[in-house]
Structures are given as structure tokens and as C-alpha cells.
């Protein structure tokens, strides 16, 4: 219920931002690309940035810069996330022996807030850190490898989802909402090109990115309704216990359902300013300092005055 209210508030705030942007003077529009890595944080990776579970990601985005301080951005990102108990130092997790991997496809809307006035034409305003937040619609499909074969985990109901014996455990949806929040640093190379660094966390509304959330269910129930593969991927203790299966019942902890899962995109952005209102025709004041726009050229003129300069 709380997540639904938060989603409604986020959508309302984004719509107000769109309306606000139309009453402001348009500064410029960007189109760009993102390239970097994707990670996950949840039951199978309490620490997000595990090197062996870090994968490539990429995306495209469109950004409407309302003024020097605010921007409205839409993006399409994709990446891969994974987690494994093999990375844990805790003995009970190593014996649990669960793992997963899933692609993430995401469509997002954000607000960006620059912490310093940013304008790619002015040599004093060509770099700024920024914060962002918004809403995402994403698709995932957790899978696990068993004896060299990859299986989709959601249809198997490994924790009794959809099983009549557990009416409160419904199958989780593979397309859901998330709430991005993050920060970045952006700079202009020239007045038409920008480059940046960005890290964005996605707070999801599910605990099943990794197909792990609550307790085990009784072996006989899972076997009867979902089959042997469902049981083998629900309880994998025999693979690390000399072939001896450690039986678990529905009172035994399998995951922590009090914390939702996260996924993270981190990387580099490159964008081009493709439309600017009054970009060439506007007459700037002397205080605007329009000379030498962009990082590439501006720094040459930012040293102290020479000794021969007239006072």
C-alpha cells in the first residue's frame, strides 16, 4: 500500500515537472548514450558491488533541460544482474547454495537537480554535480543453472508461490515498478557535447529479483505440485553436502522478506545538445562570460592575468 502511494506521488511530481518546464524558457535538449555496469543487492548479495557479479550495461536517453538547474530525462537502460551464495563468508549461506541471474530492461523518467549552475556555453558553468530521482518500469526473469541447463525460476514456485497449500504466497510479477535515486557529475567538452559519470540505485517493490524471499516449503508438497526440478532448485544443500540433502520445512528461513531488493546502474554518459532556443542569436551580457565554451578550450583562459596586463 505504501509503495502504491509513493508511486502515485512520484508520477504526480513528474507531471508537475513537465508542466513547469513549459512555462520556463527552454535552454536545450540532449540525446545521449550510457555505458557501464549493473549490480544487485539482496538476499544473495548483501553487498552490491561484488566483482564476480558485476556485468555490462548500456542505454539511451533523452533530456529536456528546463533551465540551468533542472532537467527532465527519459531513458531506456538494459543490463544483467546476478548473485550467488558462493560469494558469502557465512557458513549457513554457503550451505544454502542458491544463485540466480536475470536481465533487466528498464524504462525510466527522472528529475535532475544540478548543485551548481550548469550551462555548456559559459566557461564558468561547464561542470556540475547533480542529483536525480524518478520512477521506472522494469522487466526481469530470474534463472538458475542446474546440471548445465538454465531454468526460469518464477514458474517453478520455489517458495510455494501459487501453491494451494500456501494461499498467501502468490506468483510474483516479472514486470514491476522501481524508484531510481542517484547522483552524477556532468561536464561540457564543447557547447554541443557533454560527458558525465553517473550512479543510480533502483529501489524495487519486490523481494524476488533473486527468487529468494521467505521460508522453504515441505518437500512432499513442492514435489507433488511443481515437480522434481522445482524442488532441486528450491533446496540445493545436497550439492555442497556430499550429495546428502538437508531437509527444510516451511518454518526454516530461506530469505529475508523484510527488505526489498535493489539493482544499480553505474557508468559514463555522452550526450549531444541537438536543439537550443536562442543558442546562436541571444545577446549575452558581459557578466555571462560566453568566451571559450566547453572544457576543451575554456581552461586556457582561466589563469591569473599576465604581468603586462593594464590595470
C-alpha positions as CSV (number, residue, x, y, z in Angstrom):
1,X,0.0,0.0,0.0
2,X,2.8,2.4,0.9
3,X,4.6,1.7,-2.4
4,X,1.4,2.5,-4.4
5,X,1.1,5.8,-2.6
6,X,4.7,6.6,-3.2
7,X,4.3,5.7,-6.9
8,X,1.3,8.0,-7.3
9,X,3.2,10.8,-5.6
10,X,6.2,10.3,-7.9
11,X,4.1,10.3,-11.0
12,X,2.3,13.4,-9.9
13,X,5.6,15.2,-9.2
14,X,6.9,14.2,-12.6
15,X,3.7,15.5,-14.3
16,X,4.1,18.8,-12.4
17,X,7.6,19.0,-13.6
18,X,6.5,18.6,-17.2
19,X,4.0,21.4,-16.8
20,X,6.6,23.5,-15.1
21,X,9.0,23.0,-17.9
22,X,6.6,24.5,-20.4
23,X,6.4,27.8,-18.6
24,X,10.2,28.1,-18.4
25,X,12.4,29.3,-21.2
26,X,13.7,26.2,-23.0
27,X,17.5,26.1,-22.8
28,X,18.5,23.0,-24.7
29,X,17.7,19.3,-25.4
30,X,20.1,16.4,-25.2
31,X,20.2,12.9,-26.7
32,X,22.8,10.6,-25.4
33,X,24.1,7.1,-24.6
34,X,25.0,5.4,-21.3
35,X,27.6,2.6,-20.9
36,X,28.7,1.0,-17.7
37,X,28.0,-1.9,-15.3
38,X,25.0,-3.3,-13.4
39,X,24.8,-4.8,-10.0
40,X,22.3,-6.2,-7.5
41,X,21.8,-6.1,-3.7
42,X,19.5,-8.6,-1.9
43,X,19.4,-11.9,-0.2
44,X,22.2,-13.4,-2.4
45,X,24.4,-10.3,-2.3
46,X,24.1,-8.1,0.8
47,X,26.9,-6.0,-0.6
48,X,26.1,-4.6,-4.0
49,X,29.5,-4.4,-5.8
50,X,30.8,-8.0,-5.9
51,X,33.4,-8.1,-8.7
52,X,32.2,-11.5,-10.0
53,X,28.6,-10.4,-10.0
54,X,29.3,-7.1,-12.0
55,X,28.1,-7.1,-15.5
56,X,27.9,-4.7,-18.5
57,X,25.0,-2.4,-19.1
58,X,24.1,0.2,-21.7
59,X,21.3,2.5,-22.6
60,X,20.0,5.7,-24.4
61,X,18.3,8.8,-23.0
62,X,16.6,12.0,-24.0
63,X,16.8,15.0,-21.7
64,X,14.9,18.3,-21.6
65,X,16.9,20.9,-19.8
66,X,14.4,23.3,-18.3
67,X,16.9,25.9,-17.1
68,X,20.4,26.0,-15.6
69,X,19.3,24.0,-12.6
70,X,16.7,21.4,-13.6
71,X,16.3,18.7,-16.2
72,X,13.7,16.2,-17.1
73,X,15.0,12.9,-18.5
74,X,13.6,9.8,-20.1
75,X,15.8,6.7,-20.6
76,X,15.9,3.1,-21.7
77,X,18.6,1.0,-20.0
78,X,19.4,-2.7,-20.0
79,X,21.8,-4.8,-18.1
80,X,22.4,-8.1,-16.3
81,X,22.4,-8.8,-12.6
82,X,23.3,-11.9,-10.6
83,X,24.0,-13.2,-7.1
84,X,25.4,-16.3,-5.5
85,X,25.9,-17.8,-2.0
86,X,29.3,-18.9,-3.2
87,X,30.5,-15.3,-2.6
88,X,29.4,-15.4,1.1
89,X,31.7,-15.9,4.1
90,X,28.8,-17.1,6.2
91,X,28.6,-20.9,6.5
92,X,24.8,-21.2,6.5
93,X,24.6,-19.2,3.3
94,X,27.3,-21.4,1.7
95,X,25.2,-24.4,2.6
96,X,22.0,-22.8,1.3
97,X,23.9,-22.7,-2.1
98,X,21.4,-20.6,-4.1
99,X,22.2,-18.5,-7.1
100,X,20.5,-16.6,-9.9
101,X,20.9,-14.3,-12.9
102,X,18.5,-12.1,-14.7
103,X,18.5,-9.5,-17.4
104,X,17.0,-6.1,-16.5
105,X,15.2,-4.0,-19.1
106,X,14.1,-0.6,-17.8
107,X,12.2,2.5,-19.0
108,X,12.5,5.5,-16.6
109,X,11.5,9.1,-16.1
110,X,13.6,11.3,-13.8
111,X,14.1,14.8,-12.5
112,X,17.7,16.0,-12.3
113,X,18.8,18.8,-9.9
114,X,22.1,20.4,-10.6
115,X,24.0,21.5,-7.4
116,X,25.9,24.2,-9.4
117,X,24.6,26.3,-12.3
118,X,25.2,24.4,-15.5
119,X,25.4,25.9,-19.0
120,X,27.7,24.3,-21.6
121,X,28.3,27.8,-23.3
122,X,29.8,29.5,-20.3
123,X,33.3,28.8,-19.2
124,X,32.4,29.3,-15.5
125,X,29.4,26.9,-15.6
126,X,30.6,23.9,-17.6
127,X,30.7,21.4,-14.8
128,X,28.3,20.5,-12.0
129,X,27.4,17.6,-9.7
130,X,23.7,16.6,-9.8
131,X,21.1,14.5,-8.0
132,X,18.3,12.6,-9.6
133,X,15.2,10.7,-8.7
134,X,12.1,9.3,-10.5
135,X,10.2,6.2,-11.4
136,X,11.0,3.1,-13.6
137,X,9.1,0.3,-15.2
138,X,11.3,-2.7,-15.5
139,X,11.2,-6.4,-16.5
140,X,13.2,-9.2,-15.0
141,X,13.2,-13.0,-15.2
142,X,15.4,-14.8,-12.7
143,X,17.1,-18.0,-13.9
144,X,19.3,-20.7,-12.3
145,X,21.6,-23.3,-13.8
146,X,21.1,-27.0,-12.7
147,X,23.2,-29.7,-14.3
148,X,24.2,-27.5,-17.2
149,X,20.6,-26.4,-18.0
150,X,19.1,-23.0,-17.3
151,X,15.7,-22.9,-15.8
152,X,13.3,-20.0,-15.3
153,X,12.6,-19.8,-11.6
154,X,9.3,-17.9,-11.4
155,X,7.1,-20.6,-13.0
156,X,8.6,-23.2,-10.6
157,X,7.2,-21.6,-7.4
158,X,10.3,-22.5,-5.4
159,X,8.9,-21.0,-2.2
160,X,5.3,-22.2,-2.8
161,X,4.1,-19.3,-4.9
162,X,0.8,-20.3,-6.4
163,X,0.6,-23.5,-4.4
164,X,-2.9,-24.1,-2.8
165,X,-1.2,-25.1,0.4
166,X,0.2,-21.6,0.7
167,X,-2.6,-19.2,-0.4
168,X,-0.8,-16.2,0.9
169,X,2.2,-16.8,-1.5
170,X,1.2,-15.5,-4.9
171,X,3.4,-15.7,-8.0
172,X,5.4,-12.5,-8.3
173,X,5.1,-10.4,-11.4
174,X,8.0,-10.1,-13.8
175,X,7.2,-6.5,-14.8
176,X,7.2,-4.1,-11.9
177,X,7.9,-0.5,-10.7
178,X,11.1,0.8,-9.1
179,X,12.2,4.1,-7.8
180,X,15.6,5.4,-9.0
181,X,17.7,7.7,-6.9
182,X,21.3,8.6,-7.6
183,X,23.9,11.2,-8.3
184,X,26.4,12.2,-11.1
185,X,28.9,14.7,-12.4
186,X,28.4,16.3,-15.7
187,X,30.7,18.5,-17.8
188,X,30.8,20.0,-21.3
189,X,33.5,19.2,-23.8
190,X,32.2,21.8,-26.2
191,X,29.0,23.7,-26.3
192,X,27.4,20.8,-28.2
193,X,28.9,17.8,-26.4
194,X,28.6,16.7,-22.8
195,X,30.2,13.8,-20.8
196,X,29.4,12.6,-17.3
197,X,29.7,9.9,-14.6
198,X,26.5,8.5,-13.0
199,X,25.5,6.1,-10.3
200,X,21.8,5.2,-9.9
201,X,20.2,2.9,-7.3
202,X,16.8,1.4,-8.0
203,X,14.6,0.6,-5.0
204,X,12.3,-2.1,-6.2
205,X,8.9,-3.1,-4.8
206,X,9.7,-6.9,-4.8
207,X,11.9,-9.2,-2.8
208,X,12.0,-11.7,-5.7
209,X,14.6,-10.3,-8.1
210,X,16.7,-13.3,-6.9
211,X,13.7,-15.7,-6.4
212,X,14.6,-15.7,-2.7
213,X,12.4,-14.1,-0.1
214,X,10.8,-16.1,2.7
215,X,10.8,-19.7,4.0
216,X,11.2,-23.1,2.4
217,X,8.2,-25.3,1.9
218,X,7.8,-29.0,2.7
219,X,9.4,-31.3,0.1
220,X,6.4,-33.5,-0.4
221,X,4.1,-30.5,-1.2
222,X,6.5,-29.0,-3.7
223,X,7.3,-32.3,-5.4
224,X,3.6,-33.1,-5.7
225,X,2.5,-29.8,-7.3
226,X,5.6,-28.5,-9.0
227,X,7.8,-31.4,-9.8
228,X,11.4,-32.5,-9.1
229,X,13.2,-29.6,-10.8
230,X,11.3,-27.1,-8.6
231,X,12.5,-29.0,-5.5
232,X,16.1,-29.3,-6.7
233,X,16.2,-25.5,-7.3
234,X,14.5,-24.7,-4.1
235,X,16.8,-26.8,-1.9
236,X,20.4,-27.1,-3.2
237,X,22.0,-28.2,0.0
238,X,23.0,-31.7,-1.4
239,X,25.3,-30.1,-4.0
240,X,27.7,-28.8,-1.2
241,X,27.0,-31.5,1.4
242,X,28.4,-34.6,-0.3
243,X,25.1,-35.4,-2.0
244,X,23.2,-35.5,1.3
245,X,20.1,-33.4,1.2
246,X,19.4,-31.2,4.3
247,X,15.6,-31.2,4.5
248,X,13.9,-27.9,5.3
249,X,10.3,-27.2,6.3
250,X,8.1,-24.1,6.0
251,X,9.4,-22.8,9.3
252,X,13.0,-22.6,8.1
253,X,14.4,-19.3,6.9
254,X,15.3,-19.2,3.2
255,X,15.4,-15.5,2.7
256,X,14.6,-12.2,4.4
257,X,11.3,-10.8,3.3
258,X,11.6,-7.6,5.4
259,X,14.0,-6.0,2.9
260,X,13.2,-5.4,-0.8
261,X,15.8,-5.9,-3.5
262,X,17.8,-3.3,-5.3
263,X,19.6,-3.0,-8.6
264,X,22.2,-0.4,-9.7
265,X,23.4,1.1,-12.9
266,X,26.8,2.8,-12.8
267,X,28.6,4.3,-15.8
268,X,29.5,7.0,-18.3
269,X,27.2,9.2,-20.3
270,X,27.9,11.0,-23.5
271,X,25.3,13.4,-25.0
272,X,24.8,15.9,-27.7
273,X,22.9,19.2,-27.5
274,X,20.6,19.0,-30.5
275,X,18.2,21.9,-30.1
276,X,18.7,25.2,-28.3
277,X,16.4,28.1,-28.1
278,X,18.3,31.3,-29.0
279,X,21.5,29.3,-29.0
280,X,23.3,31.4,-31.6
281,X,21.2,34.6,-31.6
282,X,20.9,35.6,-28.0
283,X,22.9,38.6,-27.0
284,X,24.7,37.9,-23.7
285,X,25.7,40.3,-21.0
286,X,29.4,40.8,-20.2
287,X,28.8,39.0,-16.9
288,X,27.7,35.9,-18.7
289,X,31.3,35.2,-19.8
290,X,30.4,33.4,-23.1
291,X,34.0,33.2,-24.3
292,X,35.7,29.8,-24.9
293,X,32.8,27.5,-24.2
294,X,33.4,23.9,-23.0
295,X,36.1,22.1,-21.0
296,X,38.3,21.7,-24.1
297,X,39.0,25.3,-24.6
298,X,37.9,27.3,-21.5
299,X,40.7,26.3,-19.1
300,X,43.3,28.1,-21.3
301,X,41.8,31.5,-20.2
302,X,41.2,30.8,-16.6
303,X,44.7,31.5,-15.2
304,X,45.7,34.7,-13.5
305,X,46.2,37.9,-15.5
306,X,49.6,38.4,-17.0
307,X,52.0,40.9,-15.6
308,X,51.8,43.1,-18.7
309,X,48.0,43.4,-18.5
310,X,46.9,47.0,-17.9
311,X,45.3,47.9,-14.7
